[in-house]
Amino acid sequence: MKSLTTLLAIFVPCILVAGGAAYYLLAPPGPDHENTGDNSPGTNPPDGAGPQNLGELVNASNRFAFELLDALSNPDDNLFFSPYSIFTALGMTYEGARNRTADEMRSVLHFPADNQTRWSLFKALIEKLNSGDSGCNLSTANALWIQQDFDILAGFVNTVRSNYKATAENVDYVNAAEEARVRINTRVEDQTNGKIKDLIPGGILDGNTRLVLTNAIYFKGSWLREFNQNLTKEMDFHPAGSTTVKVRMMARKDDCSNFSFADTDGIQVLEMPYAGQKLSMLVLLPKSGSIGSLENQLTLAKLEEWRGKLKEQRVDVYFPKFELETKYFLKDNLSSMGMPRAFSGSADLSGIAGEPGDLYIKEVIHQGFVAVDEKGTEAAGATAVVVELRGPAEPAVPVFKADHPFIFLIQDRETGNILFMGKVSDPTK
């Protein structure tokens, strides 16, 4: 099997589970990085060119991808997201985290602890992703959306601009939160060729919002070997359970239907390259049993083992056309994965501005789109990290629910004289 290129490693983190089969764009893992650095990210951008070997950061992103897949997966639901987008948006946020908040985020995201290593890897990865040499339409963009009068630390902005290639723009959440939301959403929609609309729903941004960090990624690629539209026919598809549905099933069964393929460990593995042969879709199809059993044994090491067994050969391929749109609010998922402090009153984002406890992450929102047809694949993902200024705690709202017998009285408020008194045991009588 030919090794996948570094560029494939970059788009890797798009994962899809659709009706019983799992699809992965994955990069080879690099070595784990020993955590020997400072407890918190630094604020000074590095000098010099980025490294050529992106394996360490790609490995971190892929580990995060598998763990997030496990956190989001439901046997009965389709699933599609871009771990790269979430990983990068949280990476920018991490640059402002300090102390235990930074420790938790680094643990969940598997970041290199050394600032210079992390910065140079992100910079090189983003430049590679936007280099235009993949043979496909592939691009990504990062941005900071800052409250116009908010005293954000210049070091944080410079670090994110330099190493994440982010733009920084002022908006007014305090007086015009809706206008800011529309402006951010419009930019993300433009960056994803119209596929990610209304990333941030109404009501999320308010007068306490101080910063929104966004990532958008867009991909459109043609198959190296396109499917013949005349062979696409309606066929049965068997979701979990006993039901059967009809789908438009594409087919390749001609003499040129050569793909990298493996039949092993109760699954079939198929690699379908895109034009340019630097990106591909890897399909993992369980031969029997549920998709859950495949998910349970799926690890980076196992995937590498399966990929090592791929051999190019003649294969008859039947593959469904499909289109998915997904949206996730990741606060609870990320908290359960090990970084709850960033979402709490104990958050320390003082590397962005203020003192520990002033800022916290209100929500992490992710939206995905994918369409697969005879010509190829179009996919997009976007992530927004909403950072808020913590205001005074609001008192809990008491609840009065008269759903059982009660006594009542009518009184003169000035004197307290009871004019009427009664008891309700059953209001229907």
ABEGO torsion letter per residue (X at the ends): XBBBBAAAAAAAABBBBBGGBBBBBBBBBBBBBBBABBABBBABBBBEBBBABAAAAAAAAAAAAAAAAAAABBAABBBBBBAAAAAAAAAAAAAABBEAAAAAAAAAAGBBABAAAAAAAAAAAAAAAAAGAAGBBBBBBBBBBBBAABBBBAAAAAAAAAAAGBBBBBBBAAABAAAAAAAAAAAAAAAAGGABBGABBBGABBAABABBBBBBBBBBBBBABBBBAAABBBBBBBBBEABBBBBBBBBBABAABBBBBBBBGGBBBBBBBBBGGABBBBBBBBABEBAAAAAAABBAAAAAAAAAABBBBBBBBBBBBBBBBBBBBAAAAAAAAGBAAAABAABBAAAABEBBGABBBABBBBBBBBBBBAAEBBBBBBBBBBBBBBBBBBBBBBBBBBABBBBBBBBBAAAGBBABBBBBABAAX
